[in-house]
Amino acid sequence: MIEFELMKLKYIPFLIIVTVLSTWIYTTSFTQVPEVQPKTDYNVYALETPQYLDFAGEALPLNQQDIRERIDRELLVNTYWQSNGLLMIKRSHKFFPIIEPILEKYGIPNDFKYLALIESGLTNVTSRAGATGFWQILKQTGKELGLEVNENVDERYHVEKSTEAACRYLLQSKKRFGSWTLAAAAYNAGNGRISQRLEEQQASNYYDLLLNQETGRYVFRIVAVKHILSNSYAFGFNFEDKHLYNLKETYKIPIDTAITDIVSFAKHYNLSYKEFKIYNPWLRERHLNNKSRKQYIIQIPKN
């Protein structure tokens, strides 16, 4: 009996350790974690929907609940995508002065410069479908609109010429639909598809149409970007003139012959090939064929 009692005493330290450990695990598991206090120097605000918004002078029917929700979505997305917003502001300062006079020349409302902005971010990108340049023009469409498009020369990359081609397309759409808003939607979906949807749904304007998500958001995105960039400081975008991008002043050289080596041609004007291509991205190869002796205009930046 005494031996048994001694054995129990021998296990007391072990039992104490187990008890203490179990108590610690239990209390740690169920103790409430202190609530993290939000930082007071960063806030996210809901946006007030303006009482009036328009595209190319055509008012949005903001009295309709779904229209207010759809423009609210685009205002929120483009306001709080701050990095993209600042890039749009900087690039628009660089390229809008080129685009605006061409729109005016063709009688296209100034608001369409924002269409180019949402299409490409004013960069010479190429979509999965093969649409290219600031105005995202497809190869066949570009040819139909009078652009030269081949492996050697692709004028979809030419800011002035692609803008003129886009103007010609928009004028066709406006004549067909009688509305700049529908012309903008048709720029995204195509004239045929918009005509088909109007007929199927017995509708007469963009805001009454049920469309796929991309085209359904398209005009709202343009209007939202227009509103934000026109009131950039009110939307919290802070910058100075020194932060904006600028295009160097250039002079023009007419060329009606072939250029066998554009690298050497650029060096003749103290330019690297990279610098030359920044101002002449429509030249797609390191040579210009020009068998037809067509006159091209080469842009050279002034030093």
RAJONOR-V133300 format. One record per residue. N is the residue number from 0. SS is DSSP state (helix for helix, strand for strand, loop for the rest). PSI is psi in degrees with one decimal (999 if undefined). OMEGA is omega in whole degrees, -180 to 180 (NA if undefined). Layout:
n: (N | N)
ss: (SS | SS)
psi: (PSI | PSI)
omega: (OMEGA | OMEGA)
//
This chain:
n: (0 | 1 | 2 | 3 | 4 | 5 | 6 | 7 | 8 | 9 | 10 | 11 | 12 | 13 | 14 | 15 | 16 | 17 | 18 | 19 | 20 | 21 | 22 | 23 | 24 | 25 | 26 | 27 | 28 | 29 | 30 | 31 | 32 | 33 | 34 | 35 | 36 | 37 | 38 | 39 | 40 | 41 | 42 | 43 | 44 | 45 | 46 | 47 | 48 | 49 | 50 | 51 | 52 | 53 | 54 | 55 | 56 | 57 | 58 | 59 | 60 | 61 | 62 | 63 | 64 | 65 | 66 | 67 | 68 | 69 | 70 | 71 | 72 | 73 | 74 | 75 | 76 | 77 | 78 | 79 | 80 | 81 | 82 | 83 | 84 | 85 | 86 | 87 | 88 | 89 | 90 | 91 | 92 | 93 | 94 | 95 | 96 | 97 | 98 | 99 | 100 | 101 | 102 | 103 | 104 | 105 | 106 | 107 | 108 | 109 | 110 | 111 | 112 | 113 | 114 | 115 | 116 | 117 | 118 | 119 | 120 | 121 | 122 | 123 | 124 | 125 | 126 | 127 | 128 | 129 | 130 | 131 | 132 | 133 | 134 | 135 | 136 | 137 | 138 | 139 | 140 | 141 | 142 | 143 | 144 | 145 | 146 | 147 | 148 | 149 | 150 | 151 | 152 | 153 | 154 | 155 | 156 | 157 | 158 | 159 | 160 | 161 | 162 | 163 | 164 | 165 | 166 | 167 | 168 | 169 | 170 | 171 | 172 | 173 | 174 | 175 | 176 | 177 | 178 | 179 | 180 | 181 | 182 | 183 | 184 | 185 | 186 | 187 | 188 | 189 | 190 | 191 | 192 | 193 | 194 | 195 | 196 | 197 | 198 | 199 | 200 | 201 | 202 | 203 | 204 | 205 | 206 | 207 | 208 | 209 | 210 | 211 | 212 | 213 | 214 | 215 | 216 | 217 | 218 | 219 | 220 | 221 | 222 | 223 | 224 | 225 | 226 | 227 | 228 | 229 | 230 | 231 | 232 | 233 | 234 | 235 | 236 | 237 | 238 | 239 | 240 | 241 | 242 | 243 | 244 | 245 | 246 | 247 | 248 | 249 | 250 | 251 | 252 | 253 | 254 | 255 | 256 | 257 | 258 | 259 | 260 | 261 | 262 | 263 | 264 | 265 | 266 | 267 | 268 | 269 | 270 | 271 | 272 | 273 | 274 | 275 | 276 | 277 | 278 | 279 | 280 | 281 | 282 | 283 | 284 | 285 | 286 | 287 | 288 | 289 | 290 | 291 | 292 | 293 | 294 | 295 | 296 | 297 | 298 | 299 | 300 | 301 | 302)
ss: (loop | helix | helix | helix | helix | helix | helix | helix | helix | helix | loop | helix | helix | helix | helix | helix | helix | helix | helix | helix | helix | helix | helix | helix | helix | helix | helix | helix | helix | helix | loop | loop | loop | loop | loop | loop | loop | loop | loop | loop | loop | loop | loop | loop | loop | loop | loop | loop | loop | loop | loop | loop | loop | strand | strand | loop | loop | strand | strand | loop | loop | loop | loop | loop | helix | helix | helix | helix | helix | helix | helix | helix | helix | helix | helix | helix | helix | helix | helix | helix | loop | helix | helix | helix | helix | helix | helix | helix | helix | helix | helix | helix | helix | helix | helix | helix | helix | helix | helix | helix | helix | helix | helix | helix | helix | helix | loop | loop | loop | helix | helix | helix | helix | helix | helix | helix | helix | helix | helix | helix | loop | loop | loop | loop | loop | strand | loop | loop | loop | loop | loop | strand | loop | loop | loop | loop | strand | loop | helix | helix | helix | helix | helix | helix | loop | loop | loop | loop | strand | loop | loop | loop | strand | strand | helix | helix | helix | loop | helix | helix | helix | helix | helix | helix | helix | helix | helix | helix | helix | helix | helix | helix | helix | helix | helix | helix | helix | loop | loop | helix | helix | helix | helix | helix | helix | helix | helix | helix | helix | loop | helix | helix | helix | helix | helix | helix | helix | helix | helix | helix | loop | loop | loop | loop | loop | helix | helix | helix | loop | loop | loop | loop | helix | helix | helix | helix | helix | helix | helix | helix | helix | helix | helix | helix | helix | helix | helix | helix | helix | helix | loop | loop | loop | loop | loop | loop | loop | loop | loop | loop | helix | helix | helix | loop | loop | loop | loop | loop | loop | strand | strand | strand | strand | strand | strand | loop | loop | loop | strand | loop | loop | helix | helix | helix | helix | helix | helix | helix | loop | loop | loop | loop | helix | helix | helix | helix | helix | helix | helix | loop | loop | loop | strand | loop | loop | loop | loop | strand | loop | loop | loop | loop | loop | loop | loop | strand | strand | strand | strand | strand | strand | loop | loop)
psi: (-44.8 | -39.6 | -39.3 | -42.0 | -38.3 | -37.0 | -37.3 | -42.0 | -34.1 | -30.5 | -1.9 | -48.0 | -40.8 | -43.0 | -36.8 | -44.3 | -45.2 | -42.1 | -46.1 | -43.4 | -42.8 | -41.4 | -41.8 | -43.2 | -42.5 | -48.6 | -34.8 | -39.1 | -32.5 | 2.6 | 131.9 | 132.4 | 132.9 | 137.7 | 133.7 | 126.6 | 133.3 | 148.5 | 140.8 | -7.7 | 7.7 | 123.8 | 147.8 | 123.7 | 144.8 | 155.9 | 142.7 | 128.1 | 126.6 | 155.6 | -23.1 | 131.5 | 148.8 | 160.5 | 120.7 | 37.8 | -1.1 | 115.6 | 143.3 | 138.1 | 75.4 | -4.8 | -13.0 | 132.4 | -44.2 | -31.9 | -42.2 | -39.3 | -37.5 | -38.3 | -32.6 | -40.6 | -47.8 | -34.6 | -42.8 | -48.8 | -44.7 | -21.1 | -44.1 | 2.4 | 71.5 | -41.0 | -43.0 | -37.2 | -45.6 | -38.1 | -39.3 | -41.5 | -45.9 | -44.7 | -35.3 | -34.3 | -29.2 | -40.8 | -20.8 | -37.1 | -21.1 | -41.4 | -40.5 | -46.6 | -30.7 | -42.5 | -44.3 | -40.8 | -38.5 | -0.3 | 25.9 | 132.1 | 143.7 | -25.8 | -20.2 | -11.7 | -27.6 | -22.0 | -45.5 | -36.6 | -43.6 | -24.2 | -43.1 | -5.7 | 20.7 | 45.4 | 155.1 | 67.9 | 163.7 | 128.2 | 171.2 | -27.7 | -5.6 | 4.5 | 139.0 | 151.8 | -178.1 | -38.2 | 5.8 | 62.8 | 132.7 | 156.3 | -53.4 | -39.5 | -41.7 | -43.9 | -41.5 | -27.7 | 7.1 | 11.6 | 148.0 | 122.5 | 106.5 | -174.0 | -24.1 | -42.2 | 127.9 | 100.7 | 1.2 | -22.7 | -2.7 | 115.2 | -51.3 | -47.4 | -36.8 | -33.0 | -40.7 | -38.9 | -42.5 | -38.8 | -41.7 | -40.2 | -44.2 | -36.8 | -38.8 | -44.1 | -41.5 | -41.2 | -36.0 | -41.2 | -18.3 | 13.3 | 133.2 | -32.4 | -44.8 | -32.3 | -40.2 | -43.4 | -38.8 | -27.4 | -32.4 | -46.6 | -18.6 | 145.0 | -41.1 | -43.7 | -40.7 | -41.7 | -42.7 | -43.8 | -38.7 | -41.2 | -45.5 | -41.2 | 4.3 | 47.9 | 166.3 | -4.7 | 162.1 | -40.5 | -11.0 | -1.5 | 142.2 | 114.2 | 170.1 | 163.6 | -42.8 | -50.9 | -32.4 | -27.9 | -13.3 | -57.9 | -36.2 | -38.4 | -43.8 | -47.3 | -41.1 | -45.5 | -41.0 | -48.1 | -41.7 | -47.0 | -27.2 | -15.7 | 45.3 | -39.7 | -37.5 | -26.9 | 8.3 | 10.6 | 113.3 | 125.5 | 164.7 | 167.1 | -34.7 | -17.2 | -13.7 | 153.6 | 148.0 | 147.8 | 130.6 | 147.3 | 140.2 | 163.5 | 158.3 | 138.7 | 115.4 | 134.6 | 123.2 | 21.5 | 176.7 | 154.7 | 111.2 | -30.1 | 101.8 | -29.2 | -48.0 | -38.0 | -43.8 | -42.4 | -29.2 | -28.1 | 21.3 | 37.9 | 144.5 | 164.1 | -38.9 | -47.3 | -41.8 | -42.6 | -26.5 | -38.2 | -11.9 | 59.3 | -13.7 | -15.4 | 110.9 | -14.6 | 175.4 | 19.2 | 161.5 | 119.0 | -62.9 | 52.6 | -25.3 | -2.7 | 34.0 | 148.0 | 122.4 | 155.9 | 118.5 | 133.2 | 126.6 | 123.9 | 140.5 | 138.8 | 999)
omega: (178 | -180 | 180 | 179 | 178 | 178 | 178 | 178 | -179 | -177 | -178 | 179 | 179 | -180 | 178 | -180 | -179 | -179 | 180 | -179 | -180 | 179 | 180 | -180 | -177 | -177 | 179 | -177 | -172 | 176 | -178 | 178 | 180 | -179 | 180 | 180 | 179 | 176 | -179 | -178 | 177 | -179 | 175 | -174 | 166 | -177 | 174 | 176 | -180 | 178 | -179 | 172 | 178 | 170 | 179 | 178 | 179 | -172 | 171 | 178 | -173 | 174 | 178 | -174 | -177 | 178 | 179 | 180 | -177 | 177 | 177 | 178 | -177 | 176 | 180 | -177 | -175 | 174 | -174 | 167 | -166 | -178 | 179 | 178 | 179 | 178 | 178 | 179 | -177 | -178 | 179 | 177 | -178 | -170 | 178 | 178 | 175 | -174 | -173 | -180 | 180 | 176 | -179 | -180 | -178 | -180 | 179 | 179 | -177 | -179 | -177 | 174 | 178 | 174 | 177 | -178 | -180 | 179 | -170 | -172 | -177 | 173 | -178 | 180 | 175 | -179 | 178 | 180 | 179 | 175 | -167 | 172 | -179 | -175 | 175 | -177 | 176 | -175 | -177 | 178 | 178 | 179 | 179 | -180 | 173 | 178 | 172 | -177 | 175 | -176 | -177 | 180 | 178 | -175 | 170 | 177 | -179 | -172 | -177 | -176 | 178 | 176 | 177 | 178 | 178 | 178 | 180 | 178 | -178 | 178 | 176 | -179 | 179 | 178 | -178 | -172 | 180 | -176 | 176 | 179 | 177 | 176 | 177 | 179 | 180 | 176 | 178 | -171 | -175 | -179 | -178 | -178 | 179 | 177 | -180 | -179 | 178 | -179 | -179 | -174 | 179 | -179 | -179 | 178 | -175 | -172 | 176 | -176 | 168 | -174 | 174 | -171 | -176 | -179 | 178 | 179 | -165 | -178 | 178 | 177 | 180 | -178 | -180 | -180 | 176 | -177 | -179 | -178 | 178 | -179 | -169 | -179 | 178 | 179 | 173 | 178 | -176 | -179 | 175 | -179 | -179 | -180 | -175 | 179 | 179 | 176 | 179 | 175 | -178 | 167 | -170 | 177 | 176 | -180 | 177 | 177 | 174 | 170 | -174 | -178 | -177 | 178 | 179 | 178 | 180 | -179 | 177 | 179 | 178 | 179 | 169 | 177 | 179 | -180 | -180 | -177 | 176 | -177 | -180 | -175 | -180 | 172 | -167 | -180 | -178 | 175 | 176 | -177 | 177 | 177 | -178 | -179 | 177 | 178 | 175 | 178 | 179 | 179 | 178 | 180 | 177 | 177 | NA)
//
